[in-house]
């Protein structure tokens, strides 16, 4: 088609030739500058040239959006690029990549700690225990919700005040300031929050989307180390040998058999309170005398610990109570709610708790301590008591650590000790027998045999 000098009027008059999908008109003034008109009525300025022996064509833009003079100038610019040996399409692609990179970097710099924290928790929760996951939710929770077991609203977690800040703003100075304020009010929670935050920062540094945003000294600076609370174990938060008699007597008199068995289980197993509370009947093996606890360290796989004879007898009693069907009145009450009765899957079940398992045994424990004239011992103190009292039977430290779920503290323990459950059971039985002897509880061979027989029967059901 013959070239013509483009004018606005002439461009408007160009039409697609009959019988063709598109027609191209070329400008006589600017080399390679043309107008493409399609049969559907679309009109666009284009540029065409040859580079390294190949024809290249670039769309400049819609003729309605581009003024003729500007379109001609753009064609001249593209001509210059071709003369320099550059493909305009590649140049445009590089500009687009650079533009997207700038936009991505802007988004990276603007993202807040709260947004990325929620993403972090969601991405890592499969690798955590239930308790560890709950800690992350609680410590970054913004609070303001009604309390479940008391009046008033919940407090924000220590990390909640950081949610509004952008990641680049998490400097060592800001974290030190945050730690100082939190530690003045609740040092123990602040110390745990800092450990959670430190793990988050390490994760962000290893995640491509957030790598390099948080300052490298965010948790390593001297100010942060000085502000970190030094949390020590509570002095005296442990039962002594001579106190076992009074403690067992008080706990065994608790009217609620679930709470009574739970508290005794905490001392006998040395488990964390949440681990034992989350025990299901599927995790109890009466035949081979073992429990599977949802381990804080090992994660969802859990750890297997021995089921000692006396504790097995307590759990068998709970299993019997759990499987007693409701009376007619209770069945009718359930029917009104369109519900059917079934035994609870939880070993330490609670009909009043929202999730169906024991939630608050501290009140009964504190009452038992007060009745016996014993000093205050926390539920975690019972775990500490197990580790301390086990030394009376000269139990190897590694055995106690493995039963309690502590990480190996030495190379030999970490790489060369693989204690089977029967070896752990031998020592665990000795620890329980010694505790019962100090408490004056008679649990001899006859009781053990009956418990084992009942356990075998329960396992076969």
Secondary structure, 3 states (H helix, E strand, C coil): CCCECCCHHHHHHCCCCCCCCEEEEEECCCCCEEEEEECCCCEEEEEEEEECCEEEEEEEEECCCCCHHHHHHHHHHHHHHHHCCCCHHHHHHHHHHHHHHHHHHHHHHHCEHHHHHHHHHHHHHHHCCHHHHHHHHHHCCCCCCECCCCCCECCCCHHHHHCCCEHHHCCHHHHHHHHHHHHHHHHHHHHHHHHHHHHHHHHHHHCCCCCCCCCCCCCCCHHHHHHCCCCCCCCCCCCCHHHHHHHHHHHHCCCCHHHHHHHHHHHHHCCCHHHHHCCEHHHEECCCCEEEECCCCCHHHCEEEECCHHHHHHHHHHHHHHCCCCCHHHHHHHHHCCCCCCCCCECCECCCCCCCECCCCHHHHHHHHHHCCCCCCCHHHHHHHHHHHHHHHCCCHHHHHHHHCCCCCCHHHHHHCCCCHHHHHHHHHHHHHHHHHHHCCCCCHHHHHHHHHHHHHHHHC
